[in-house]
Structure formats: structure tokens, C-alpha cells
């Protein structure tokens, strides 16, 4: 049965945890060239499920990377309430699904408290699969499940040979969002305009226009614009450097305090906003094992030292589990009506073997050069999606 729903102001430890996790993960990924999108919320939930099976040093490192407070049980309960809220079947303003599933090797024994927590709190049922008989068929089955949960926006989350006959468990999270802007752009106002991309390159791209009351912050190095979605629960924050070539410098100083200040800055005023239509749809998933280890949880990936005995505790130490791989993939599409976004994360376990009156002159926000975006659940502060647009095409 679904648990209690999260209310406004609840689940703050999850919100703060995903924001800090997002910044630290971004610091590891930002050197990748071109457009980039991630779902800190998806990755955090998948790793939080995995953390539930960790002990000793492995648990402590994962808790620090996920920025969980010492009261882990309370944070897990917050996550469960958020999942119920996000998947509220009675909501009609927007579509948001955040679903989890465990794919476990047939015949493998997992600890009962771990299964109870992942099923009851994270709503992640255990599905037995036969990795040993046909790992590629199981991989295709997991990828098909992810595709179904994300309206086919996330395909091939697990690349070829990412699981094998020795794989014991794949912990999977999938997110799908479809939301309309509170104040949609009109298609008639969209016209081709020049976008000044990275490296001095220019391109002509369909650019949307609107004038309306929006929350805008005019800071020294950036403009920060918040665009709400219908229902009032979600918003996208756009961070636009003042300089056309200023994105790298902005990313270089991005930390948790900076992001928190951006997200809290600004006042509602009349804004003339220009934003290119864009789609980020990477062909391949992003492997995250090295990044997560470098962020402070190396023991989880160490086949000799990892302690996931709260997940599975076979008598033979060679059969105990460690994280062999983590894959992540995110899709984001922004147009006149709103945003469609999807993401998925898989953790693979292997054995050791009401606005104010507008001002007469609207302030101008013209996103005609590279920018960042952060799509949040305003009730909890969870960063559901984050990204960088270097080329709208």
C-alpha cells in the first residue's frame, strides 16, 4: 500500500542531499564536451537503495557521498513519502513517474530486511531473472522495462556485455516527466535566431519568445530565471552567463552554496524571455563508477573490501557482493508547451570472484549562448534533472 505523501517543506534532507550530490557529480562530468543532461534524483535514489544493503566503511562512504544525515531511517522514510507523492495517481496537472525494480539472479539469497526496505519504502519489487543461462537476454529484458517506464525515451541503458553470468543483482530506477509551462510560449512567437555556441561557433536555431511575470535574478556573472510548470510543484531554473563564452568559468566555481544561492535568488517581475528549443538525447549511457569512487565511495567498488552483507551475506566470502558498474542516461526536451524528460540509473552488483503587477519595461533574458538548467521539485528541493546546453541542435 502507498505510504503517506510528502507535503510542502517535507523531505528536506533528500532535497539537500540531491542538490549537494548534483553539484559534486557535475564537477566530475562537466569536462565532457557538448550538451549534457543528468538526473541527480534518479542516481541518488538508485544509490540510496544500494546503500540500504551496505555496512561498515562501505555504508559510511556511501552515506557521505549521498549527503544523508546520521538518521538514515528518517531520510529513507522521506524518500518513500516523496516516491508516493511523485507517483500520485490523482494528480492531473503533469505526469511524473519515478519507479524502481530489483532484478535478482534466480536462486540467489538476499537478506530479508533489505528486501523489505527496498520493496516497502522504495517500492522496488524483486524480479528473479536467470543471468547464468542467458545474460544478454536478461540485459535486453531490463532495457525493455526501462524503455516502457520512460515512454521509450531511455533505451539501451545497459550496454552490451554490461552483465554476465555471474551478475547477482541490478538495482534500477527510471524517471519520466511530462509537464506544461504555467505560461506556455506561443508557437507563433518562435522564430529562427542566432545562437552563439561554444568555441565561437554560431548556428541558427528555433527560438521561443514570451513576455510575462517570472522570477528573475540579476547577479554579477549570471542571470537566473525560474520558469514554473502547471500545478505549482515543479520549476526549471535557467542559469545564463553574462558573457557569451562564460559558461566554463561559471561551471568552474559551481558549488553547493552557489547553486543554493541561485535557486533562492530573484524576484517576480515582467520578463521578456527568449529561449531556444532544445533536445538532449545521448546515444550512449554514462558510466559513473569512476566518478562515484572519486567522489568518496571507492570501497563499494572494491571487490576485496566492499561490504554489502546487509544485502546478501553468503558464507563464502568470494560470493559476497560489490558494485561492478553504474550506468546512467537522461533525456530532456524543451519546447513551447513545456518539458519532457526521462532518466534511468542501474547499479550492477557482482560477486567478488499570485505574481506582482508587471513593470512597464520588461527585463530581458535572452538565452542566445550556452547555459545551465536545473529542474526541481519545489516541495522538497530535489534536483530531478540538471543539464548544459552548448548547442540547441
Secondary structure, 3 states (H helix, E strand, C coil): CCCCCCCCCCCHHHHHHHHHHHHHHHHHHCCCCCCEEECHHHHHHHHHHHHCCCCHHHHHHHHHHCCCCCCHHHHHHHHHHHHHHHCCCCCCCCEEEEEEEEEEECCCCCCHHHHHHHHHCCCEEEEEECCCCCHHHHHHHHHHHHHHHCCCCCCCCCCCCCCCCCEEEEEEEEEEEEEEECCCCCHHHCEEEEEECHHHCEEEEEEEEEEEEEEEEECCCEEEEEEEECCCCEEEEEEEECCCCCHHHHHHCCCHHHHHHHHHCCEEEEEEEEEECEEEECCCCEECHHHHHHHCCHHHHCCCCCCCCCCCCCCCHHHCEEEEEEEEEEEEEECCCEEEEEEEEEEEEEECCCCCCCCCCCEEEEECECEEEEEEECCCCCEEEEEEECCCC
